[in-house]
Amino acid sequence: MKNLVIVESPNKIKTIKKYLGEEYEVLACNGHIFEMKTSGQFGLGINFDEWEPIYKPDSSKKKIIQDLKKASKSADKIFIATDPDREGEAIGYNLIEALSIEDRYERIKYNEITEEAIKKAINKPLKIDINLINSQKSRRMLDRIIGFRLSNLLARRIANPRTNPSAGRVQSIALKLVIDKEEEIKQFIPIKYNTIKAESEDKVHLFNFFYKENKDFDNSEWIKPEKSKQILSELIGDLVVKQVKTSTKSDAKITPLKQSTLFKKSGMSSKNVTRILQELYEGLDDNGGLISYPRTDSTRLSETFINQAKSYIKKQFGNEYISDTIKGFSGDQDAHEAIRPTDCSLTPDLAKEKFNLNEGQYKIYKIIYNTSLQAIMLPPKREILRYELENNGHWFKLSGSKIVFDGYFALIGKDQQIELPKYKENDVVKIRKYILDENQTNPPSRYNEGSLIEAMDEIKVGRPSTFASTVNVLKERQYVESVNGSLIPNDYGYIALNILKESTKDIIKENYTASIEEKLNKIADGEMDYKIMMNDFWKDFQDKINETISENKEKVKLQVEETGELCPENGAPLIYRYNKKTGQRFIGCSSFPECKFLKPDPNAKTFYKRKKYNTKEETKKI
């Protein structure tokens, strides 16, 4: 064997081997082959003198490591083809050390699993980026320190937790966002306002009352309730057209997709979206990937894809549909591309037919495909018509638009257009009746999984590879519940966050976590020494946590919930209890441990056991 290619996922093996031919053997490491020890000071598994994680081989990867060592000994050259992010770089670095191939390896990076991309990467090999390694291991040590120490703090302070309590640099901020939103909803005071509409005699059009200058509200159509009845009483007869305005306006340009936006657009659970993205990236039926690397916070598109897309758009719709500018930017996480299709000619319907996509796969691929091509097309242009009408000093308006250039609607279909009547100034519009509507403002919406991930991304907390698993941890720990898609914090989540905020005032804050992300980005760019950053962090963190630990505070007890039944063995009330490892709810006697009666809860939600996944996303602790 002359060449060995090591990838992360075994699902890539057949496809990449097909592209490279018999001269290449392709094997998978199944994510991280090392894990951090839990020995040493505070059980953190860190060499504090050198600021190095203390690793040990993952016991579940013993056979994989043996096979990789055997294959690497007979290979002339080894290509490290792990994913193109910091975690992938770290996995590659550990492979180099474990296999002792420092003088025989090449690092290859590819953003899509296509023949062209794989062969191009092989022909332009790199070396491991030590700055990315330093950034990744700094993040790993930071998260281990904060997660372990704060989780231990919670374990000491909560008397009867439903699950083993956990905290973390990113996880706890996500919980804080959910609870802050819930508090905002609780404190919300609705504002009452009215609106008035004029219904045309033919019952086709509704004209909206508006103020030329509204001093009561920002919205020109809102009327104070106490004023509305007087206005209504003064509206007599028909409306007179006072002004006809026409203008032209283009719709908004479309921004290419980053992962957090896709989570929100999909309306699906983050866990399902993550799985589908990986399936589409790795490809179906060994025919290559349908999309580019999905764990990205970038909205830029490569020049290669832009040129391919422009050629496709020109052929399908015409040169006049191509935009000269693309709305996007490079993200902080190694500036990956946006998520995009790998082949513009593979439309969603063709992909569904060719690969037998299921409903979820088709939905996600369609969002990615349409958004990517829309970003390279000109937006639709509209001719806007607006009428302003008057009755007894009170003003009404009616506006609509017609599409004069369909732009990216040529790809996705036009929206419905409402045809307006043709009026001239001083025309009289016959009115059938004036309608008063009583309204009030609504509280802000709770987060769902997608909007929470988007919020985390906006404030630079977390990273694309861990957004979904962060949300899953909140649900698994039972800090929040998903009700009709909305994330609602419960008493356990409130207690956990209150203890953390009370004990670590300066750590469970968005700006603190965001500042760490900024420093990690500087380390990745070679602009900061990671050891100096870790030393500064450790001193500051120790001062804060030691002060907290020295305080002798009482434990907080979660309120137990009675089932309404009595124990058949001693007559004590039966209560709901929880398996701390799995979170599964069951029914037990309130006099436990004196009485050990228990039975299953027929109404309990099924919680899956946490398991060790092969993909790196699921193995990382937040």
N, C-alpha and C positions, 0 to 999 in steps of 0.2 A: 504493500500500500504506500502510495507516495504522498497523498494529501488527506488530512483529516479536518472536517468542518464540525465545530461543536455549536449547536443551537440550544435554546432554552427549552422549547416545547417539542415533544415527539411528533406533534401533528404537522410539523414543518418538514420532517425528514424526507418523505417520499417526493414531495414537490421539489425541494432543493436538489436532491440527488438526481432527479430527472433532468433538471436544468444543467447540472455540472458534468454528468456522465460518470463512466466507470472509474475514472482516475481519482475520484473523490469518494471518501467514505463519510457519511453524515451521521452523527450521534447526538443525542440530547442529554443535557445535564438536569433537566426538570427543575429549573430555577436555582435557588441558592444551594450550594453543596456544603456550606459551613453555616453554623449558627453560633450565636454568642453564648458563652458560658454564663452560669449564674453563681459563680464563685467570687472570691475576693471581697473587697470592701462593699458592704451593703448588698452583697450578692449581685453586683452590677456587671461583672464580667468585663471590667475595664482596667487597663494598665494606666494608672493615673500619672505615673512618672513620665511616660512617653506619649500619653494620650493615644492609645491604640486599643481597639476592641480585642478581647481575648476570644478567639474562635476555637471551635472544635468541629470535626466532621459531623454532619447531620447523620444520625444513626440510621435513618430511613433511606439514606442515599449510599449505603455501603457498597451494594452491588454496582450501582451506577459509577461510583468513583473507581472501583476495581476495573470495570470495563473500559473506562476512559483512560486509565493509566496503561492498560494493556495495549489499547489502540494507539496511544500517543508514542509508545516506545518504537513501534514499527513505522511511524510516519516521518517523512522527511520534513514536512511543513504542516503546522497546525494553524487553522484559521478560527479565531474566536469570533463567533457570529451571534453573540447574545444581543438582546434588544438595545436600541440606540438611545438609552437614557442613563441616568446615573446609577440606577439599580443594575441595569445590564452591564455597565462598565465595572461595577463592583463584583458582579458574578464572574465576569471575564478575568478580573484581576485575581480572584481566589482560585480560578481554574489554573491560571498560569503558575501560581505558587504550589498548588496541590499536585500538579502534573510535572513540575520542575522543567518547564519548557521556555524559560526566559529567553533563550537564544534561538528558539525555533518557531515562535508564534508570529502571527500577523492578526491585527484587529480589523475586522470588516464591519461596516455599518450599511444598512439598507433601510429605506423607509417604506418599502412595499415588497411583497413576495411575488415578484414577477421575474421572468427570465432575464429581461434587460437589466433590472436593478441588481439581481444577484451577480450576474457576470461582470457588471460594471464595478461592483464592490470588490470582487475577487481581483480584478485588474488594477485596483487603486487601494491597496491595503494601507492600514494605519498602524499606530502603536497605541497602547493604553494611555489615556489621558489622566495623568496623576492628579491634576486639579479636580477632576470629577470624582476621583476616588476619595480624595481628602474631604470633599464636600459631602459625599455619601456617608462616609464613616463618621463624620462629625454629626450629621443628622441622626445616624443610628445611635451614637452615644448620647446625644441630647435627649432623644426620645426614650431611651432606656432609663436614663437618670430621672427625668421628669415623671415618666410613666410608673416606674417602680416605686419611687419615693412617695408620690401622691396616692398611688393605689394602696400602699401600706398605711398611709395616713387615713384613708377612708375606711380601711378594714378595722382600724383601731377605734374609729369614732362612731361607726354604725353598728348597733347591737344585733339586729336581726335582718340582715340584708337578704333580698330576694335572690340575688345572684352574687357571685364573688365580685365585689365592687372594683371598678378600674377607673383610672383617670389617665390623661395624657395631654401632651402639648396641643395637639390638634383636636382630639376627641372632645376634650373639655370645652374648647371654644365652640365646637359644633353644638354641644349641649347648651351652652350659654346663649347662642343665637336662637335656638328653639324656645328656650324659656323667656328670653327677652321679648320675643315676638308674642308669646302667650300673655306676658304682663302688659304689653302694649294693647292687646285686645281687651284684657280685663279693665284697663283704665280708660278705654276709649269712651268718649262722650259724643253721641251722635248730634249732628247739626241738622236742624229741621229747615227745610226750604220747600218752596212750591215752584211749579212751572205752569205756564199757560200755552196751550196750543189752539190754533184756529184750523178747523176742519173745512176743506173746500166743499162747495155745494155738491160736487160729484163724488164726494167721499174718497177721492184718490190721493189728495195731498194734505199734509199737516204742516202748517207754518208755525215756527217756534218764536215765541215772544223773546225779545232780548233788550237789554239796556244799551243805549249808546255809551253810557258810562255808569257802570255798576259800582257804587260806593260801599255796598254791603258785603258783597262776595267777590272772589276772584273770577268766578264763572259768570259771564254776562247773561246767562239764561236763568239764573237762580233769583227767586223773589222771596223776600222775607214774608213769612205767613201772614203777618198782620197787615202787609201792604197788598197782598194778592187779591183779596176780596174787593177792595176799593177799585183796583185796576180792572178787575173783571166786570164790575158794575158800570165802568166807563166805556167798555168795549161794546159799541152799538153799530150794527150794520156791517158793511163789507170793508175789505182792505183796498187801499190804493197803492199801486206800484210807484215808488218814489225813485228807485235807483236800480239800474241793471249793470252788473259788473261781470266782465269776462277776463279770465287770466289763464295762463298755461303754467303747469307745474309738473315736475317729474316725481315719481315715487322714490322712496328711499333706495339707495344702493344696498345690495345684500353682502353681508360679511361672511367669509368662509367659516367653517365650523371648527370650534375647539370643543374638547370633550365635555366641559361643564355645560355649554350651551345645548349640546345634543341631549344630555340627560334631561334638561328641562323641556326641550321641544318634544321629546319622545312620549312623555306622559306615562312611561313604564317605570317599574322599579329599577333602581340603580344596579341591583344584582343581575337582573335579566339583561339590561342594556350592556353591562360589562361582558357578560357571556357571549352575547350576540356579536359585539364588536370584535371579540377575539376570534370567533368563528369566521367572520367575514374577512378579517385580516389574514388569518392563516390559510384561508381558502377552503373550498368544498370540492370533493372528488379529486383531490390532488391536481387541480387545474390552476393553482396560483391564487393569490389573494385578490379579493374584490375591492378592498379599500386599503389606504395607507395606514401607517402606524397610528393607533387610536388614542394612546395615552399622551395627549398633547395639550398645551395651553396656548399654542400659536394659532394665528389666523392668517398666516402668510401661505402662499402657494408657490411651488417651485416654477422656475422659468420653463422647464420641460413640460410640466402639466399645462401651464397656461398656453403654451404654443400648440399643444395637442388639442386642448379644448377650443381654442380659436379656430383651428382648422375644421373641427367637427361642427361648430356653430355656423361657420361660413357655408359649409356644405349643406347643412340642414335648413338654415333660416336666411342666410345672406350676410354679406359683410357689414351691412348697416346695423346689425344687432350686436356687434362686438364692441365692448367698452375699452377705452384707452387706459383707464385707471382701475386698479383692483383695491378694494377696501380691506386692509389687513395689517397685521403687525407680527413681529417675532415675539414669542413668549419668553418667560424667564427660565423655563425648564428645558434648557439646551436648544432652544429655538427650533423645535421640530416644525414640520409643515402642519397645516390644518388637516383635518380628516377629509379625505377626498376619494373618489373612485380611482381605480388604477387604469380603467379603460372607458373613455367617454362613449364609445360605441355600444357599451353594455348598458342599455337602458334598464330601469327597474323591471319593466315587464319582460324584457328579454332575459334578465338575470333570474327572474322567478321561474320562467319556463325552462331555462337551461340547467339550473341548479336545484330546481324544486324547492325554492325558498319557502320556509314556513311563514306564517303571518307576521311574527315578530321580526324575522330577518328581512322580509320584504319591506316592512315599515321603516326600519332603521336605514336600510340601503337606499330607499327612496328619498328619505330626508337628506342623506349625505350627497347623493347624486344630484338632486335638484338644487340644493343650496350651493354646491360647488360650481355648477354650470351657470346658475343665476348670477353668481359673483363676477363672472367674466362677461356677462351680457349687460347691455344698457337697460336701465329701468324703464318701465312704461311712462309715457307722457300723457297727461290729461289736459283737456280743456275744461276749465271750471266756470260754471255759470252760477251767479249769486243774485238773488232778488232781495231787495229791502222794501218792505211795505209798511204802511202807516194807517192807524185808526185812532182818531181823537188824541193825537200826541203820543201814542204808544206804538212801538216798533216790533215788526215781525220779520223773519227771514226764511228763505228757502234756497237751498243750494244743492248742486249735484254736479257730476262730471261725466264726461264721455272720453273714452280712450282714443287718442289720435295716433298713438304709436304703441303697439302692444309690448315691445321690449321683451323682458324675460317671461311675460305671460304667454308668449309663443311656445315656451317650453312646458309650463305648468297649467296653462288654461287661464282664460280671462275671468275676472270677478264679475259678479252680476251688476249691470248698470241700470240705473233708474232714469227713465226718460222724463225730462222736465217739460212743463208746458212752455209755450212761447209767449212771453209778455213784453210789452213796451211800457215806457214810462207813462204814468197817468192812467194806465189800464185799471179798471175796477175788477177785483177778484171777488166773486160771490162766495160768501162764507155761510156754511150751514149752522155751525155752532162753535162756541169757544169753550174749551175744556180746561178745567183746573185740576192739576195733579198734585197731591201732597206727597212729599218725599223726605227722606233723611239719609245722611251719609252712612256708609257701612264701615265696620271695623276692618282693619287690614287682614288679609288672608293669612292663614297659617302656612308654614312651609310645607311643601311636599318634598320628596327626596330630590327631585330635580332642582327646585328653587333653592333648597338648602345648599346643594353643591355649588350652584351658581353664586350664592352669597359668599361661600367660603373662598371661591376662586377670585371674586371681586376684591376681597380684603386681603388677598395673598396669604391665606391660611391653608396649609396642606399643599398637595401636589396631585397632578392628574392620576398617578398610579395608585393613590390611596383614598381618593374621594369616596368611592363607592363603599370600600371596606370600613371607612370611618362611620358612615351612616348605618351600616349593618351592625357595627359594634354597639351603637346607641340602642338599637332595637334588641339585640341579643342580651345586653345587660339589663334590659327592661327599664331604662331611664325614660324612654319615650314609647308611645304606642302609635301605630299607624291605623287611623280610623278614616275610612273612605278616601284613602290616599293622603290625608293630612297627618303631619307628625305632631302629636300632643304629648307634652311632658306630664309625668305622673308624680306622686309624692316622693317616690324613690329618687327620681331625677332631680327634683327640687332640693331634697336633703343633701344629695351628693354635691350639687353645685354650691349650695350655701356653705357647706363645710370647706370646700376648696376656696371659695372667695374670701371667707372669713380667715382661713389659715394662710393663704398665699395671695395676698391682695394684689401684688404686682405681677403675678405670673398668669393667672387666668384672665387675661385681657387680650383683645384683638391686636392692639398695637405691639404688645410684647411678642406675641407669636409671629406677627408679620415682620418685626425687626429681625428676628432670628432667620426667617426665610431670606431676607435681604442680605444678611451676612453670609448665609450658605451660598447664595448666588455669587457673592464677591469671591468666596473661596473657589467656586467652580470656575470663575474667570481668571483666577490667579492674582487677584487684587488684595487678598487678605491671608495671613498666616493662620491656619486652622488651630494650631496649638495655642496661639495667643488668645484667639476667640474662646477656646474651650477653657483655658485658665481663668479668663475674666468671668465667663458664665458660671463656672464651678464655685468661685469665691462668692459671687453674688447670690447664687442659689443656696449654698450652704448657710449663709448668714440668715436668709429668709426661713429656710426649712428648720434649722436648729432652734430658732426662736419659737416657731410653732410647736415643735415637738416638746420643748421644755414646759409648755403650758399644760397644766393638768385639767383638761376639760372633760365634762361628762359625755357619756355615749348618748347618741340620738337613737331612739327606737322608732321603727316604722310602725304605724298603726295597723293592727291585724284586722282582717275582714272576716266576719262570721258568715257562715253559709246559711244560717237559720235552722240548722239541724243540731241534734244532740248526739253525743258519742254513745254508741250502743253498749260500750263497756263500762263507762263510769258516769254517764249523764252530763258531762261537761260540754260546753258549746264546741261544735266543730268549726274549724277555721281553714282558710286557704293558706297553703304553704307552698314553697318553691324549692325545686332542686337547684342548689347553688351553681352546679356545673353546667347544667343544660338550660336552666330557666324554666323548666316544665312545671306547671302548676298542678298541685294535687291537694287532697283534703286530709287533714289530720286533726288529732285531738288537741284542744287548747291547753291541756294539762301536761303536754309533752315536757320533759322526758319521763314523767311518772307513768303516763299512759302512752303507749306507742301505736295506738290504733291509727291506721291510714287507709285510704282508698283512692282510686283514680278520680279525677274531676272530669265528668263527661262533657263539660262545656269549655274545657281548657283548650287554648290554641296549641297547636303542635309546634314545638321548637326543635329544630334540627341540632344535633350535637356539633359542636365546633370540631372541625377536623383539619388535618394538615393537607393543604392543597399543593399541587405541583406548580401552579403559577405563582410568580413572585408576589403579585399583588395581594393574594390571600394569606401569605405567610408573614407579611410584615406586621409588626405590632405598632399601633398608632400611639 
